[in-house]
Amino acid sequence: MKPKFPYYAVIFTNYRTAGDNGYQQTSERMMELAAQQPGYLGVDHAREETGITISYWESLRAIADWKAQADHLLAQKKGRETWYSEYRVRICRVEKEYAFSSDDTPA
């Protein structure tokens, strides 16, 4: 992913309740829907005890539109009622990034 700077990151950290209760299927569907939204740039995620999903967006407007998307609103409600014991959302403006890969070879 090489988006134009600046862009935005939505960091969603969460703690799940016991059982799947339809979570995995909905999570996969939300990833598919987010990727179709105007302004979507990509996603990173990890899950152990703490779940972390970071989605990347072109603008605050794109983030607001995703938050208000009808299927996403239903998933948010289900998350509060069933899937999460706790979560936090942080929205950050990304000004710069750099990376390392052991696969990188000098030019």
MIDRENKOL-112653 format. One record per residue (C-alpha): residue in one letter; y, z, x. Coordinates in nm, 4 decimals. Layout:
<atoms>
+------+----------+----------+----------+
: resn :        v :        w :        u :
+------+----------+----------+----------+
:    A :        Y :        Z :        X :
...
+------+----------+----------+----------+
</atoms>
This chain:
<atoms>
+------+----------+----------+----------+
: resn :        v :        w :        u :
+------+----------+----------+----------+
:    M :   0.0000 :   0.0000 :   0.0000 :
:    K :   0.3361 :  -0.1060 :   0.1455 :
:    P :   0.5951 :  -0.0480 :  -0.1268 :
:    K :   0.9664 :  -0.0985 :  -0.0754 :
:    F :   1.1557 :   0.2233 :   0.0042 :
:    P :   1.2547 :   0.4383 :  -0.1645 :
:    Y :   0.9810 :   0.4856 :  -0.4197 :
:    Y :   0.8510 :   0.7860 :  -0.6101 :
:    A :   0.5388 :   1.0003 :  -0.5945 :
:    V :   0.4082 :   1.2066 :  -0.8855 :
:    I :   0.1901 :   1.4862 :  -0.7485 :
:    F :  -0.0417 :   1.6322 :  -1.0101 :
:    T :  -0.2342 :   1.9407 :  -0.8915 :
:    N :  -0.4779 :   2.1044 :  -1.1279 :
:    Y :  -0.7592 :   2.3509 :  -1.1809 :
:    R :  -1.0330 :   2.2434 :  -1.4211 :
:    T :  -1.2140 :   2.4462 :  -1.6818 :
:    A :  -1.5962 :   2.4455 :  -1.6886 :
:    G :  -1.7822 :   2.1392 :  -1.8145 :
:    D :  -1.6882 :   1.7735 :  -1.8324 :
:    N :  -1.6008 :   1.7572 :  -2.2047 :
:    G :  -1.5155 :   1.3867 :  -2.1752 :
:    Y :  -1.2899 :   1.4390 :  -1.8738 :
:    Q :  -1.4440 :   1.1831 :  -1.6358 :
:    Q :  -1.4359 :   0.8980 :  -1.8871 :
:    T :  -1.0764 :   0.9735 :  -1.9837 :
:    S :  -0.9722 :   1.0107 :  -1.6207 :
:    E :  -1.1129 :   0.6681 :  -1.5370 :
:    R :  -0.9383 :   0.5161 :  -1.8389 :
:    M :  -0.6057 :   0.6751 :  -1.7397 :
:    M :  -0.6395 :   0.5231 :  -1.3902 :
:    E :  -0.6968 :   0.1801 :  -1.5487 :
:    L :  -0.4010 :   0.2183 :  -1.7861 :
:    A :  -0.1651 :   0.3496 :  -1.5179 :
:    A :  -0.2446 :   0.0463 :  -1.3005 :
:    Q :  -0.1275 :  -0.1779 :  -1.5878 :
:    Q :   0.2097 :  -0.0050 :  -1.6244 :
:    P :   0.5250 :  -0.1767 :  -1.4975 :
:    G :   0.6412 :  -0.0050 :  -1.1789 :
:    Y :   0.2987 :   0.1334 :  -1.0810 :
:    L :   0.2342 :   0.1100 :  -0.7062 :
:    G :  -0.0973 :   0.2919 :  -0.6486 :
:    V :  -0.2818 :   0.6223 :  -0.6466 :
:    D :  -0.4577 :   0.8692 :  -0.4171 :
:    H :  -0.6769 :   1.1506 :  -0.5465 :
:    A :  -0.9153 :   1.4229 :  -0.4345 :
:    R :  -1.1135 :   1.6938 :  -0.6078 :
:    E :  -1.2771 :   2.0073 :  -0.4805 :
:    E :  -1.1667 :   2.3391 :  -0.6286 :
:    T :  -0.8166 :   2.1984 :  -0.6680 :
:    G :  -0.7695 :   1.8497 :  -0.8086 :
:    I :  -0.4876 :   1.6457 :  -0.6587 :
:    T :  -0.3755 :   1.3097 :  -0.7908 :
:    I :  -0.0725 :   1.1385 :  -0.6413 :
:    S :   0.0521 :   0.8303 :  -0.8197 :
:    Y :   0.3233 :   0.6078 :  -0.6778 :
:    W :   0.5988 :   0.4426 :  -0.8804 :
:    E :   0.8963 :   0.2135 :  -0.8294 :
:    S :   1.1363 :   0.4242 :  -1.0355 :
:    L :   1.1921 :   0.7388 :  -1.2385 :
:    R :   1.2063 :   0.5137 :  -1.5478 :
:    A :   0.8543 :   0.3847 :  -1.4732 :
:    I :   0.7324 :   0.7453 :  -1.4429 :
:    A :   0.8945 :   0.8412 :  -1.7737 :
:    D :   0.7425 :   0.5371 :  -1.9441 :
:    W :   0.3949 :   0.6306 :  -1.8155 :
:    K :   0.4373 :   0.9918 :  -1.9290 :
:    A :   0.5261 :   0.8639 :  -2.2788 :
:    Q :   0.2448 :   0.6055 :  -2.3022 :
:    A :   0.0450 :   0.6760 :  -2.6213 :
:    D :  -0.3045 :   0.7118 :  -2.4696 :
:    H :  -0.1624 :   0.9166 :  -2.1831 :
:    L :   0.0079 :   1.1508 :  -2.4328 :
:    L :  -0.3309 :   1.2128 :  -2.5975 :
:    A :  -0.4919 :   1.2801 :  -2.2585 :
:    Q :  -0.2116 :   1.5237 :  -2.1704 :
:    K :  -0.2735 :   1.7131 :  -2.4947 :
:    K :  -0.6491 :   1.7258 :  -2.4312 :
:    G :  -0.5794 :   1.8452 :  -2.0772 :
:    R :  -0.3752 :   2.1395 :  -2.2005 :
:    E :  -0.6280 :   2.2244 :  -2.4735 :
:    T :  -0.9595 :   2.1650 :  -2.2928 :
:    W :  -0.9724 :   2.0388 :  -1.9327 :
:    Y :  -0.7251 :   2.2446 :  -1.7299 :
:    S :  -0.6780 :   2.6140 :  -1.6790 :
:    E :  -0.3615 :   2.5356 :  -1.4848 :
:    Y :  -0.1679 :   2.2354 :  -1.3576 :
:    R :   0.1592 :   2.1475 :  -1.1896 :
:    V :   0.3481 :   1.8176 :  -1.1692 :
:    R :   0.5941 :   1.7425 :  -0.8904 :
:    I :   0.8044 :   1.4271 :  -0.8696 :
:    C :   0.9329 :   1.3297 :  -0.5267 :
:    R :   1.1397 :   1.0464 :  -0.3854 :
:    V :   0.9653 :   0.8912 :  -0.0852 :
:    E :   1.2139 :   0.7812 :   0.1789 :
:    K :   0.9790 :   0.7083 :   0.4664 :
:    E :   0.6125 :   0.7020 :   0.5557 :
:    Y :   0.3982 :   0.6497 :   0.8602 :
:    A :   0.0264 :   0.6333 :   0.9161 :
:    F :  -0.2536 :   0.6466 :   1.1702 :
:    S :  -0.5933 :   0.4843 :   1.1646 :
:    S :  -0.8533 :   0.5005 :   1.4397 :
:    D :  -0.9276 :   0.1383 :   1.3461 :
:    D :  -0.5800 :   0.0311 :   1.4602 :
:    T :  -0.5932 :  -0.1716 :   1.7786 :
:    P :  -0.2934 :  -0.2273 :   2.0047 :
:    A :  -0.1301 :  -0.5669 :   1.9734 :
+------+----------+----------+----------+
</atoms>
